[in-house]
């Protein structure tokens, strides 16, 4: 343990502070495809019985009209969060008729690209913006990649914790500045250690043979319909998953909030030649919001994001700059196909302990070689993590 971690744990262990960590908040967003009784992608509209995908706070759609997203409130007890997710699942199933929810993260056998339906949110300005954004995702990355599903785990430490640590450590600056710097430090440690989550909870070692649409690959044939890597933990998080040439050179800095937001702001404002060549309109119809590296900040794909609840009409970067980081969103979790909700209390409690370790432990700034090592470790585990000769012990020693 680092000296800083020992000091912080001792402070939190004092009688007056013991209850603080019971006030952490936990929220879950679970994605899942609607499928037919033959295990094929449902091409029906979002069921009216589930409410409006634009305004329902608990059930919406992600990329595709067929890709449901269940959203729990943020609650102090993860058991209550999971109970909320269970209730949402039960309600959804009661309204799906002859359709089902696809369990794994990697999608079911998909129809032709042009037959995958994009989520539609109506004719309002915000509904049309969300729809055109998804048309842009289809243009940039293809519809198939957008049908991958996962679990996002939202986590925050109690607001009362930050002034306590700030005072104990003699931080010069505002409470908001300290809170944001502490969350950025958490994210740096997450980058260092998130390979462990893939080792323990990766659950997508195989995929449908048609998923790659003829792309070159190094997967092995499990059966006529399935490709796999024998020692993989999470093909979803490998280079076979969501990839972008445009984003390849985008490496937001996690050394402070200002540099992180500046890098994303620049990406949203910088044209990317292949997108410029396509333009924003075709035959008089919008095909993407703009021709920049990112249409909006949320297009940037990362394993973890700093977040802040936004006001109406406010963009994520504006919220972060104005009021600082409020919580983090962990985005690398596969759906466990053997669990009814894709996640259980044991995994949730491990995530809490892992994120607390990342938050409270010393977190040096990330040099370029450190970032490269973190990425290399992560990719090694998602592709080779189950191999007995995997260099996992060396990986652990490198970071501890």
C-alpha positions in Angstrom: 0.0 0.0 0.0 1.2 3.5 -0.7 1.6 6.0 2.1 -1.2 8.1 0.7 -3.6 5.2 0.6 -2.7 4.4 4.3 -3.3 8.0 5.4 -6.6 8.2 3.6 -7.9 4.9 5.0 -6.9 5.9 8.5 -8.8 9.2 8.1 -11.9 7.4 6.8 -11.6 4.8 9.6 -12.1 7.5 12.3 -15.4 7.2 14.1 -16.8 10.5 12.7 -16.1 9.4 9.1 -16.9 5.7 9.2 -20.3 6.2 7.5 -19.0 8.2 4.6 -18.3 5.3 2.2 -21.9 4.1 2.8 -23.0 7.1 0.8 -21.3 6.2 -2.5 -23.8 6.1 -5.3 -24.2 3.3 -7.8 -26.1 3.3 -11.1 -26.3 0.8 -13.9 -27.1 1.1 -17.6 -27.6 -2.3 -19.2 -27.9 -2.7 -23.0 -29.5 -5.6 -24.7 -30.9 -6.5 -28.2 -34.5 -7.5 -28.8 -34.6 -10.7 -30.7 -37.2 -13.1 -32.2 -37.9 -16.5 -30.9 -35.4 -17.8 -33.6 -32.6 -15.7 -32.1 -32.6 -13.2 -34.9 -32.6 -9.4 -34.6 -36.1 -8.0 -34.0 -36.8 -5.4 -36.7 -40.0 -4.2 -35.2 -40.3 -0.6 -33.8 -39.6 0.1 -30.2 -42.6 -1.3 -28.3 -45.1 1.5 -27.4 -45.8 -0.4 -24.2 -42.3 0.4 -23.0 -43.0 4.2 -23.2 -41.2 6.8 -25.3 -37.6 6.0 -26.0 -37.0 9.8 -26.0 -38.5 10.6 -22.6 -38.6 7.4 -20.6 -35.9 7.7 -17.9 -35.6 4.0 -17.3 -36.1 2.4 -20.7 -34.7 3.8 -23.9 -32.8 2.7 -27.0 -29.1 3.1 -27.7 -27.9 2.9 -31.4 -30.5 0.6 -33.0 -34.2 0.6 -32.6 -33.7 -3.0 -31.5 -31.0 -2.2 -28.9 -32.8 -1.5 -25.6 -31.0 0.3 -22.7 -32.2 -0.1 -19.1 -31.2 2.7 -16.7 -31.4 2.6 -12.9 -31.4 5.5 -10.6 -28.2 6.2 -8.6 -28.6 4.6 -5.2 -26.4 4.2 -2.1 -26.8 0.4 -1.8 -25.8 -1.6 -4.9 -28.3 -4.2 -3.9 -31.1 -1.6 -4.3 -29.6 -0.6 -7.7 -29.8 -4.2 -8.8 -33.3 -4.6 -7.5 -34.3 -1.6 -9.6 -32.6 -3.2 -12.6 -34.5 -6.4 -11.9 -37.8 -4.5 -11.8 -37.0 -2.8 -15.2 -36.2 -6.2 -16.7 -39.4 -7.8 -15.4 -41.5 -4.9 -16.7 -39.8 -5.0 -20.1 -40.4 -8.7 -20.5 -44.0 -8.3 -19.7 -44.4 -6.0 -22.7 -42.2 -7.8 -25.3 -44.8 -10.3 -26.5 -43.0 -13.0 -28.6 -39.7 -11.2 -28.4 -36.8 -11.9 -26.1 -33.7 -10.1 -24.7 -30.4 -11.4 -26.1 -28.1 -12.4 -23.3 -24.4 -12.0 -24.5 -22.6 -8.8 -25.3 -21.7 -9.8 -28.9 -24.8 -9.7 -31.1 -27.0 -12.4 -32.5 -26.9 -13.3 -36.2 -27.5 -9.9 -37.9 -29.3 -9.1 -41.1 -27.6 -7.1 -43.9 -26.2 -3.8 -42.8 -28.9 -1.8 -44.5 -31.6 -3.8 -42.7 -30.4 -3.0 -39.2 -32.8 -0.3 -38.0 -31.5 2.9 -36.5 -33.2 4.2 -33.4 -35.9 6.8 -34.1 -37.0 9.4 -31.6 -39.8 11.3 -33.4 -39.9 14.6 -35.2 -38.9 17.0 -32.3 -35.6 18.9 -32.7 -33.9 16.8 -30.0 -35.4 13.6 -31.5 -34.1 14.5 -34.9 -30.7 15.4 -33.5 -30.4 12.0 -31.9 -31.5 10.2 -35.1 -29.0 12.1 -37.3 -26.2 11.4 -34.8 -26.9 7.7 -35.2 -27.0 8.0 -39.0 -23.5 9.5 -38.6 -22.4 6.6 -36.4 -23.6 4.2 -39.1 -21.7 6.1 -41.8 -18.5 6.2 -39.7 -18.3 2.8 -38.1 -21.0 0.7 -39.7 -24.2 -0.5 -38.2 -22.9 -3.9 -37.1 -20.5 -2.5 -34.6 -23.2 -0.5 -33.0 -25.1 -3.7 -32.1 -22.5 -4.7 -29.5 -24.0 -4.4 -26.0 -22.4 -3.9 -22.6 -23.0 -2.7 -19.0 -22.1 0.8 -17.9 -21.4 1.2 -14.2 -21.8 4.7 -12.8 -20.1 5.4 -9.5 -19.6 8.4 -7.3 -18.0 9.0 -3.9 -19.9 11.1 -1.4 -19.7 14.9 -1.9 -18.8 15.3 1.8 -15.6 13.2 1.3 -13.8 15.7 -0.9 -13.6 18.6 1.5 -12.4 16.2 4.2 -9.5 14.9 2.1 -8.8 18.3 0.7 -8.2 19.8 4.1 -6.2 16.8 5.3 -3.9 17.1 2.3 -3.6 20.9 2.3 -4.8 21.2 -1.3 -4.7 24.8 -2.6 -7.9 25.5 -4.6 -11.6 25.1 -4.4 -13.5 22.0 -3.3 -14.7 21.6 -6.9 -11.1 21.7 -8.2 -10.1 19.0 -5.6 -13.0 16.8 -6.4 -12.3 16.9 -10.2 -8.6 16.3 -9.7 -9.4 13.3 -7.5 -11.7 11.8 -10.0 -9.1 12.3 -12.8 -6.6 10.5 -10.5 -9.1 7.7 -10.2 -9.3 7.5 -14.0 -5.5 7.3 -14.3 -5.4 4.4 -11.9 -8.3 2.8 -13.7 -6.3 3.0 -16.9 -3.4 1.2 -15.1 -5.4 -1.6 -13.5 -8.6 -2.1 -15.7 -7.0 -5.2 -17.3 -8.0 -6.9 -14.0 -11.7 -6.3 -14.8 -11.3 -8.0 -18.2 -9.5 -10.9 -16.5 -12.2 -11.5 -14.0 -15.4 -10.4 -15.8 -14.7 -10.6 -19.5 -17.5 -12.7 -21.0 -17.2 -12.4 -24.8 -14.6 -14.9 -26.1 -16.7 -15.8 -29.2 -18.9 -14.2 -31.8 -21.2 -15.0 -34.6 -19.3 -15.9 -37.8 -21.2 -13.3 -39.8 -20.3 -10.4 -37.5 -17.0 -9.5 -39.2 -18.7 -9.1 -42.6 -15.8 -10.6 -44.4 -13.1 -8.6 -42.6 -9.7 -10.2 -42.2 -9.2 -11.8 -38.8 -7.1 -14.3 -36.8 -10.0 -16.0 -35.0 -10.5 -19.7 -35.0 -13.6 -21.7 -36.0 -15.5 -23.1 -33.1 -18.3 -24.4 -35.2 -19.8 -23.5 -38.6 -21.6 -20.5 -37.1 -19.1 -19.3 -34.4 -15.6 -17.7 -34.4 -13.5 -17.5 -31.2 -10.1 -17.1 -29.6 -9.4 -20.0 -27.2 -7.9 -17.8 -24.5 -9.8 -14.6 -25.0 -11.8 -13.0 -22.2 -13.5 -10.1 -24.1 -13.5 -9.8 -27.9 -15.9 -7.0 -27.4 -13.1 -4.9 -25.9 -10.5 -6.0 -28.4 -9.5 -4.5 -31.7 -12.4 -6.5 -33.3 -14.9 -4.4 -31.4 -15.7 -0.8 -31.7 -12.8 0.8 -33.7 -12.3 4.2 -35.4 -9.4 5.4 -37.6 -10.5 8.9 -36.9 -10.2 8.4 -33.2 -6.9 6.6 -33.4 -4.9 9.8 -32.9 -7.3 11.1 -30.2 -5.6 10.6 -26.8 -7.3 12.7 -24.2 -5.0 13.6 -21.3 -6.1 12.3 -17.9 -3.6 14.5 -16.0 -6.1 17.2 -15.4 -9.7 18.1 -16.3 -8.8 21.1 -18.4 -6.5 19.2 -20.8 -9.1 16.4 -21.1 -12.0 18.7 -22.0 -9.7 20.7 -24.3 -8.8 17.6 -26.3 -12.4 16.6 -26.8 -13.5 20.1 -27.6 -10.8 20.2 -30.3 -11.9 16.9 -31.7 -15.5 18.1 -32.0 -14.3 21.1 -33.9 -11.6 19.5 -36.2 -12.6 18.3 -39.7 -11.6 14.8 -40.7 -10.9 14.5 -44.4 -12.9 11.3 -45.1 -16.0 12.7 -43.4 -15.6 16.0 -45.2 -15.6 14.2 -48.4 -19.0 12.6 -47.5 -20.5 15.9 -46.3 -23.4 16.4 -44.0 -26.2 15.9 -46.6 -27.0 13.4 -49.2 -30.1 13.8 -51.5 -31.2 16.7 -49.3 -31.2 14.5 -46.1 -28.8 14.8 -43.1 -26.3 11.9 -42.9 -24.2 13.2 -40.0 -24.2 16.1 -37.6 -20.9 17.5 -38.9 -17.7 16.4 -40.7 -15.4 16.6 -37.6 -13.4 13.8 -35.8 -16.3 13.6 -33.3 -19.9 14.7 -34.0 -20.4 15.2 -30.3 -18.2 14.4 -27.2 -20.1 11.2 -26.4 -18.8 9.7 -29.7 -15.4 9.3 -28.2 -15.1 5.7 -27.1 -13.2 5.0 -23.9 -13.2 2.4 -21.1 -14.2 5.1 -18.5 -15.6 8.6 -18.7 -15.7 11.5 -16.2 -19.3 12.6 -16.0 -21.6 15.4 -14.7 -25.4 15.5 -14.9 -26.3 18.0 -17.6 -28.9 20.7 -17.7 -31.4 20.9 -20.5 -29.6 22.0 -23.7 -26.2 21.7 -22.0 -23.4 19.7 -23.6 -21.3 17.2 -21.5 -18.1 19.3 -21.8 -19.9 22.4 -20.8 -21.2 20.7 -17.7 -17.8 19.4 -16.8 -16.1 22.8 -17.3 -18.8 24.7 -15.4 -19.3 22.4 -12.4 -16.5 19.8 -12.4 -16.7 16.0 -12.3 -19.6 14.4 -10.4 -19.1 10.7 -11.1 -17.4 8.2 -13.4 -18.9 5.9 -15.9 -17.2 2.5 -16.3 -17.8 1.3 -19.9 -15.7 -1.8 -20.4 -17.9 -4.4 -18.7 -19.3 -7.3 -20.7 -22.7 -8.7 -20.0 -22.5 -12.0 -18.2 -24.8 -14.2 -20.3 -25.3 -16.6 -17.4 -26.9 -14.0 -15.1 -30.5 -12.8 -15.6 -29.5 -9.2 -15.5 -25.9 -9.6 -16.9 -24.4 -8.5 -13.6 -24.9 -9.5 -9.9 -24.2 -8.2 -6.4 -20.8 -9.9 -6.2 -19.5 -8.2 -9.3 -21.0 -4.9 -8.2 -19.3 -5.1 -4.8 -16.0 -6.0 -6.4 -16.3 -2.9 -8.7 -16.9 -0.7 -5.7 -13.8 -2.0 -4.0 -11.8 -1.7 -7.2 -13.0 1.9 -7.8 -12.3 2.9 -4.2 -8.8 1.6 -4.5 -8.3 3.6 -7.7 -9.7 6.7 -6.0 -7.8 6.5 -2.8 -4.4 5.2 -3.9 -1.5 7.3 -5.1 -1.9 8.1 -8.8 1.1 9.5 -10.6 0.7 11.4 -13.8 0.6 9.3 -17.0 3.7 9.5 -19.2 3.3 8.3 -22.8 5.1 5.0 -22.1 2.8 4.4 -19.1 -0.2 4.9 -21.3 1.2 2.5 -23.9 1.9 -0.1 -21.2 -1.7 0.2 -19.9 -3.2 -0.2 -23.4 -0.9 -3.2 -24.1 -1.8 -4.9 -20.8 -5.5 -4.4 -21.4 -5.3 -5.8 -25.0 -3.2 -8.8 -23.8 -5.8 -9.8 -21.3 -8.8 -9.4 -23.6 -7.2 -11.7 -26.2 -5.0 -14.0 -24.1 -6.1 -13.6 -20.5 -7.2 -17.3 -20.1 -3.9 -18.7 -21.3 -2.0 -20.4 -18.5 1.3 -18.9 -19.7 -0.3 -15.4 -19.8 2.1 -12.8 -18.5 -0.5 -11.7 -15.9 1.7 -12.0 -12.9 4.3 -9.9 -14.6 1.6 -7.4 -15.4 0.5 -7.2 -11.8 4.1 -6.7 -10.6 4.6 -3.9 -13.1 1.9 -1.9 -11.5 2.0 -2.7 -7.8 
